[in-house]
Amino acid sequence: MRFNIVFFILILASCSNGTLQKSTTDPYTSTGFALIYNEEDYNQKIISAKLKNSELEIAHKTIKKNSIIKITNPENKKSVELKVSKKIKYPSFFKIVITEKVAEELALNKNIPFVDIQEKIKNKSFIAKKAVTFSEETKVSDKAPVTKVKIDNISETKESKTKKIKKFSIIVGNFYSKESAENLIDTLEHKYVKKGTLKVEKVSKNKFRLSAGPYSSINTLKKRYFELNKYGFDDLDIEQK
């Protein structure tokens, strides 16, 4: 679409370095929702290949087969390291496809299967085709810098007996100046995004973040995600704080 080309030129001109591009030699890192495999998704052609739910299997649409990926559940810090079983197609809202067996090992909330993903560099100690490791970490690992249009998941936890309430905000990008971020808001709200949807947050002296939300509904988040994706934003991330 013609607008997408113009839109990307605008983003590249105004966003901070590295927001939308990353070296092809860098390991893949991402955070977001995992798609837990079920046969119906394959039958409905939502995904392009089958997995075995009784096995520890994962699939990705850009990372090649047999690459090693570490998947972490940020809620409990459990993690697994697995080789990509297949390279398949699936909706861009999701970051990876995993089997039910993987979800169980990570103790994921299947209604909100939020994960951290990190591609690992192969080494001689990783030999088994489906080797798996678990870790209980006391410190959250450092996050990679934002390299593409990003979604941040801002979760609010209350020390009470009530159920945790999670909210999600779509991070459109990081900017060197508040003016650049506000100019993009004007462009989007002029025709494409409902007024009041976007906001600017100061992250540091020369870093301003443009975001939408927060949203407490996954369905609303997905709707906004696909709206932005339609306007040229690809590979949106989800990050939990």
Number of C-alpha atoms within 10 A of each C-alpha: 8 7 10 14 11 11 17 15 11 15 22 14 12 20 25 20 16 15 20 20 12 14 9 7 6 9 13 16 18 24 26 24 22 24 25 20 23 17 14 10 16 15 12 9 12 12 20 14 16 15 20 15 18 10 13 23 21 27 29 21 19 11 18 15 16 16 16 23 24 19 26 22 20 20 13 14 20 18 24 19 21 26 24 24 20 20 18 18 17 21 11 15 21 21 25 28 26 25 21 22 17 23 21 12 15 22 16 21 12 14 9 13 17 24 26 23 23 17 20 16 11 12 8 5 6 15 9 9 12 17 13 16 10 15 11 9 12 8 7 9 9 6 11 10 9 21 19 23 24 27 25 23 24 19 17 11 11 10 7 7 6 8 9 12 10 17 18 23 25 27 27 28 24 32 25 17 17 17 13 18 25 17 13 19 21 14 13 18 15 11 9 13 17 10 12 10 14 23 15 20 13 14 11 9 8 12 15 23 21 24 22 21 20 20 18 16 12 14 10 13 21 15 13 19 23 16 14 19 17 12 17 18 21 17 17 24 27 24 23 19 9
